[in-house]
Amino acid sequence: MKNTERHKLKENEFARTVGRARHAVETRSRDIVKVLLGIVLLLAIAGAYMWWRGSQESRGNELLASALAA
């Protein structure tokens, strides 16, 4: 098989794969958006929890320092 024929076959396989992926995204776009929004929401909740915990720890350290100083 010639090099050009192999290259053409690879291009066709790539085009088919891209076409299938595009079709899957088009048919499942609502589901994909819901999943992505869920991930963003979970990341926001995790970030807020980590921030809250850090602020609580900082406040606790301040109170401990003032108690030890007194």
C-alpha positions, 0 to 999 in steps of 0.5 A: 500500500502506498504512503498516500493511500495510508494517509488517506485512510487515516484521514477518513478514520479521523473524520469519522471519529470527529463526526461521531463525537460531534453527533454525540455532543449535539444529541447530548448537549443538554446532558453535557451542560447539566453535568458541567454545571454540577461540576462547577457547583461542586467546585464552588461548594468545596471552595466555599467550605475550604475558605470557611474552614480557613477563616474559622481556623484563623479566628481560633488561632487569634482567640488562642493567642489572646487567651495565652497572652492574658 
